[in-house]
Amino acid sequence: MNQIYNVTNAFADAGNPPSQLVGVPCPQVQTAIVSQMKVMGSYKLGPVTPTCIQANHTSAVGQMEAVNFTIIPTIMATGCHIQVRQTHARQVWCSQ
């Protein structure tokens, strides 16, 4: 599960939207990301589907951004491709 923790924190340091392949089934990835966001007080969770997690993040200086996780199953049952994108809070994006 350490891989999932790294994904949930990777976007904070990334200049470009990160994309990672992890060796964990997608349902576990989704559960871990949602759980992590609920624990962090700076996130307001939005719509959650099996392939997309949307949330708003408020930074320490009050700037609001939308954070969108796209979760894509791989051919392998124990693999999951995760894309993370940050946008201005008024935009919503999840690839299909």
N, CA and C of each residue as an Amber inpcrd file, in Angstrom:
protein
   288
   0.8100000  -1.1930000   0.0000000   0.0000000   0.0000000   0.0000000
   0.8570000   1.2620000   0.0000000   2.1480000   1.1360000   0.2420000
   3.0320000   2.2860000   0.2100000   3.0090000   2.9460000  -1.1630000
   2.8510000   2.1440000  -2.2370000   2.7680000   2.7010000  -3.5830000
   1.5920000   3.6540000  -3.6910000   0.4640000   3.3120000  -3.1040000
  -0.7260000   4.1580000  -3.1780000  -0.5010000   5.4350000  -2.4040000
   0.1240000   5.3500000  -1.2400000   0.4220000   6.5550000  -0.4690000
   1.2750000   7.5010000  -1.2960000   2.2710000   6.9620000  -2.0010000
   3.1290000   7.7870000  -2.8400000   2.3280000   8.4750000  -3.9380000
   1.3510000   7.7900000  -4.5160000   0.5280000   8.3850000  -5.5640000
  -0.3100000   9.5220000  -5.0020000  -0.9040000   9.3320000  -3.8310000
  -1.7750000  10.3680000  -3.2780000  -0.9980000  11.6190000  -2.9060000
   0.2840000  11.5110000  -2.6880000   1.0920000  12.6730000  -2.3450000
   1.9420000  13.1810000  -3.5080000   2.0320000  12.4180000  -4.5910000
   2.9030000  12.7820000  -5.7050000   2.4770000  14.0760000  -6.3760000
   1.1790000  14.3050000  -6.5110000   0.7180000  15.4830000  -7.2310000
   1.1250000  16.7790000  -6.5380000   1.3490000  16.7440000  -5.2540000
   1.7080000  17.9580000  -4.5240000   3.0690000  18.4930000  -4.9630000
   3.9580000  17.6020000  -5.3870000   5.3010000  17.9980000  -5.7780000
   5.5140000  18.0030000  -7.2870000   4.5340000  17.5950000  -8.0560000
   4.7290000  17.4040000  -9.4880000   4.3870000  18.6670000 -10.2750000
   5.2260000  18.9940000 -11.2260000   4.9260000  20.0880000 -12.1390000
   3.9600000  19.6340000 -13.2170000   3.9970000  18.3660000 -13.5540000
   3.1040000  17.7840000 -14.5480000   2.2540000  16.7220000 -13.8690000
   1.0760000  16.4420000 -14.4330000   0.2470000  15.4040000 -13.8130000
   0.9710000  14.0620000 -13.7830000   1.1560000  13.4790000 -12.6170000
   1.8310000  12.1890000 -12.5450000   0.9220000  11.0530000 -12.9900000
   1.5440000  10.0150000 -13.4540000   0.8380000   8.8170000 -13.8730000
   1.6800000   7.6420000 -13.4020000   1.0460000   6.7040000 -12.7010000
   1.7990000   5.5810000 -12.1670000   1.0410000   4.2820000 -12.3670000
   1.8030000   3.2180000 -12.5400000   1.2720000   1.8640000 -12.5800000
   1.6710000   1.2090000 -11.2660000   0.6660000   0.6990000 -10.5270000
   0.9530000   0.0590000  -9.2450000   0.4850000  -1.3890000  -9.2900000
   1.1150000  -2.2270000  -8.4990000   0.7730000  -3.6430000  -8.4350000
  -0.2630000  -3.9270000  -7.3690000  -1.3600000  -3.2080000  -7.4170000
  -2.4480000  -3.3410000  -6.4580000  -3.7500000  -3.2960000  -7.2500000
  -4.7380000  -4.1360000  -6.9450000  -6.0130000  -4.0790000  -7.6680000
  -6.6760000  -2.7050000  -7.5290000  -7.3210000  -2.2480000  -8.5940000
  -7.9390000  -0.9210000  -8.6140000  -8.9440000  -0.6680000  -7.4920000
  -9.7900000  -1.6310000  -7.1080000 -10.7010000  -1.3360000  -5.9920000
  -9.9620000  -0.9800000  -4.6990000  -8.8170000  -1.6210000  -4.4470000
  -8.0280000  -1.2900000  -3.2620000  -7.3980000   0.0890000  -3.3980000
  -6.9880000   0.4360000  -4.6140000  -6.4170000   1.7570000  -4.8710000
  -7.4650000   2.8280000  -4.5700000  -8.6680000   2.6400000  -5.1060000
  -9.7340000   3.6060000  -4.9020000 -10.0290000   3.7820000  -3.4060000
 -10.1610000   2.6840000  -2.6860000 -10.4440000   2.7380000  -1.2550000
  -9.3400000   3.4800000  -0.5040000  -8.0920000   3.1960000  -0.8470000
  -6.9690000   3.8310000  -0.1560000  -6.9130000   5.3360000  -0.4280000
  -7.1450000   5.7460000  -1.6660000  -7.1120000   7.1730000  -1.9960000
  -8.2400000   7.9130000  -1.2910000  -9.4430000   7.3660000  -1.3380000
 -10.5890000   8.0060000  -0.6780000 -10.3420000   8.0980000   0.8300000
  -9.8510000   7.0350000   1.4310000  -9.5680000   7.0430000   2.8720000
  -8.5340000   8.1050000   3.2250000  -7.4820000   8.2070000   2.4230000
  -6.4260000   9.1970000   2.6680000  -6.9810000  10.6170000   2.5640000
  -7.8210000  10.8640000   1.5740000  -8.3920000  12.2080000   1.4080000
  -9.3200000  12.5740000   2.5630000 -10.0370000  11.5970000   3.0890000
 -10.9250000  11.8630000   4.2230000 -10.1310000  12.2420000   5.4660000
  -8.9340000  11.6740000   5.6140000  -8.0930000  11.9480000   6.7700000
  -7.4750000  13.3500000   6.6840000  -7.1510000  13.7660000   5.4710000
  -6.5010000  15.0610000   5.2730000  -7.5550000  16.1660000   5.3210000
  -7.4180000  17.1080000   6.1870000  -8.4150000  18.1460000   6.3720000
  -8.5210000  19.1540000   5.2430000  -7.5530000  19.1870000   4.3460000
  -7.5540000  20.1930000   3.2830000  -8.3010000  19.7340000   2.0290000
  -8.9200000  18.5580000   2.0680000  -9.6400000  18.0280000   0.9130000
 -11.1260000  17.9170000   1.1860000 -11.9260000  18.2960000   0.1910000
 -13.3650000  18.0580000   0.2420000 -13.6760000  17.0900000  -0.8870000
 -14.0540000  15.8830000  -0.5240000 -14.3020000  14.8240000  -1.4930000
 -15.5450000  15.1250000  -2.3110000 -15.4460000  14.9240000  -3.6230000
 -16.5660000  15.1130000  -4.5340000 -17.0600000  13.7590000  -5.0120000
 -17.5500000  13.6940000  -6.2510000 -18.0460000  12.4280000  -6.7850000
 -16.9440000  11.3590000  -6.8510000 -17.3280000  10.1380000  -6.5150000
 -16.4090000   8.9940000  -6.5700000 -17.0910000   7.8870000  -7.3630000
 -16.4080000   7.3950000  -8.3980000 -16.8700000   6.2460000  -9.1820000
 -15.7450000   5.2220000  -9.1830000 -15.9660000   4.0290000  -9.7190000
 -14.8750000   3.0480000  -9.7740000 -13.6620000   3.5210000 -10.5770000
 -13.8440000   4.4900000 -11.4890000 -12.7300000   4.9340000 -12.3220000
 -12.3160000   6.3810000 -12.0940000 -13.0120000   7.1230000 -11.2370000
 -12.6890000   8.5390000 -11.0590000 -12.9880000   8.9930000  -9.6280000
 -12.0360000   9.7120000  -9.0580000 -12.2170000  10.3310000  -7.7480000
 -11.9890000  11.8200000  -7.9320000 -12.9580000  12.6200000  -7.5360000
 -12.8440000  14.0680000  -7.6510000 -12.8690000  14.6870000  -6.2650000
 -12.0220000  15.6930000  -6.0730000 -11.9790000  16.3860000  -4.7880000
 -11.5060000  17.8100000  -5.0050000 -11.8250000  18.6730000  -4.0630000
 -11.2870000  20.0230000  -4.0340000 -10.2710000  20.0950000  -2.9170000
  -9.1650000  20.7690000  -3.1990000  -8.0920000  20.9290000  -2.2230000
  -7.8990000  22.4110000  -1.9580000  -7.8190000  22.7770000  -0.7030000
  -7.5300000  24.1550000  -0.3330000  -6.1290000  24.1910000   0.2650000
  -5.2490000  24.9890000  -0.3530000  -3.8650000  25.0710000   0.1080000
  -3.7730000  25.8970000   1.3860000  -2.5970000  25.9200000   1.9760000
  -2.3760000  26.6620000   3.2100000  -2.5920000  28.1640000   3.0190000
  -2.4520000  28.6450000   1.7750000  -2.6470000  30.0750000   1.5030000
  -4.0530000  30.3690000   0.9730000  -4.9370000  29.3600000   1.0100000
  -6.3290000  29.5510000   0.6290000  -6.6460000  29.3700000  -0.8410000
  -5.6800000  28.9310000  -1.6370000  -5.9260000  28.6860000  -3.0600000
  -6.6450000  27.3540000  -3.2310000  -7.7240000  27.3510000  -4.0270000
  -8.4940000  26.1330000  -4.2200000  -8.1880000  25.5160000  -5.5820000
  -7.9850000  24.1940000  -5.5730000  -7.7230000  23.4490000  -6.7960000
  -8.5570000  22.1790000  -6.7990000  -8.9250000  21.7460000  -7.9920000
  -9.5930000  20.4600000  -8.1480000  -8.5170000  19.4040000  -8.3560000
  -8.6610000  18.2850000  -7.6760000  -7.7370000  17.1640000  -7.8200000
  -8.5680000  15.9800000  -8.3000000  -8.1510000  15.3950000  -9.4180000
  -8.9080000  14.3040000 -10.0260000  -8.0060000  13.0990000 -10.2430000
  -8.4070000  11.9770000  -9.6800000  -7.6970000  10.7160000  -9.8730000
  -8.4830000   9.8850000 -10.8750000  -7.8220000   9.4480000 -11.9320000
  -8.4240000   8.5180000 -12.8780000  -7.7800000   7.1580000 -12.6260000
  -8.6080000   6.1520000 -12.4120000  -8.1400000   4.8110000 -12.0540000
  -8.5030000   3.8780000 -13.1940000  -7.4890000   3.2860000 -13.8030000
  -7.6980000   2.4670000 -14.9950000  -7.1810000   1.0510000 -14.7440000
  -8.0670000   0.0600000 -14.7760000  -7.6120000  -1.3270000 -14.6050000
  -6.6660000  -1.7340000 -15.7440000  -5.7490000  -2.6270000 -15.4250000
  -4.8520000  -3.1740000 -16.4370000  -5.2900000  -4.5950000 -16.7730000
  -4.6110000  -5.1920000 -17.7100000  -4.9130000  -6.5800000 -18.0820000
  -4.6510000  -7.5110000 -16.9040000  -3.6230000  -7.1930000 -16.1230000
  -3.3060000  -8.0080000 -14.9440000  -4.2680000  -7.6580000 -13.8140000
  -4.7880000  -8.6410000 -13.1410000  -5.7530000  -8.4180000 -12.0650000
  -5.1520000  -7.6270000 -10.9060000  -3.8460000  -7.7320000 -10.7280000
  -3.2100000  -7.0420000  -9.6090000  -2.5150000  -5.7560000 -10.0450000
  -2.9250000  -5.1980000 -11.1760000  -2.3220000  -3.9600000 -11.6360000
  -3.3490000  -2.8660000 -11.8020000  -2.9180000  -1.6310000 -11.5900000
  -3.8180000  -0.4920000 -11.7310000  -3.0050000   0.7170000 -12.1850000
  -3.5030000   1.3960000 -13.1860000  -2.8740000   2.6040000 -13.6980000
  -3.6060000   3.8000000 -13.0890000  -2.8600000   4.7170000 -12.4920000
  -3.4530000   5.8640000 -11.8100000  -2.9090000   7.1400000 -12.4330000
  -3.8200000   8.0340000 -12.7960000  -3.4400000   9.3540000 -13.2850000
  -3.9800000  10.3800000 -12.3070000  -3.1640000  11.3830000 -12.0180000
  -3.5830000  12.4430000 -11.1090000  -3.4560000  13.7630000 -11.8490000
  -4.4990000  14.5720000 -11.7400000  -4.4860000  15.8690000 -12.4150000
  -5.0140000  16.9390000 -11.4660000  -4.3010000  18.0480000 -11.4180000
  -4.7350000  19.2060000 -10.6570000  -5.1640000  20.2760000 -11.6390000
  -6.2930000  20.8960000 -11.3920000  -6.7660000  21.9870000 -12.2390000
  -7.3550000  23.0710000 -11.3530000  -7.6420000  24.1950000 -11.9620000
  -8.3420000  25.2460000 -11.2280000  -9.6550000  24.6440000 -10.7320000
 -10.1200000  25.0100000  -9.5880000 -11.2550000  24.3620000  -8.9300000
 -12.5230000  24.3320000  -9.7760000 -12.6790000  25.2230000 -10.7060000
 -13.9070000  25.2510000 -11.5050000 -13.8900000  24.2240000 -12.6410000
 -12.7450000  23.6190000 -12.9070000 -12.6580000  22.6300000 -13.9810000
 -12.7100000  21.2320000 -13.3930000 -13.3260000  20.3070000 -14.1360000
 -13.3760000  18.9120000 -13.7180000 -12.8890000  18.0710000 -14.8760000
 -12.0200000  17.1180000 -14.5880000 -11.4430000  16.3160000 -15.6510000
 -11.1780000  14.9060000 -15.1510000 -11.6610000  13.9300000 -15.8590000
 -11.2890000  12.5300000 -15.6490000 -11.2680000  11.8870000 -17.0140000
 -10.1760000  11.2410000 -17.3680000 -10.1210000  10.5800000 -18.6740000
 -10.9240000   9.3020000 -18.6120000 -11.3880000   8.8580000 -19.7300000
 -12.1910000   7.6420000 -19.7940000 -11.4420000   6.5470000 -20.5110000
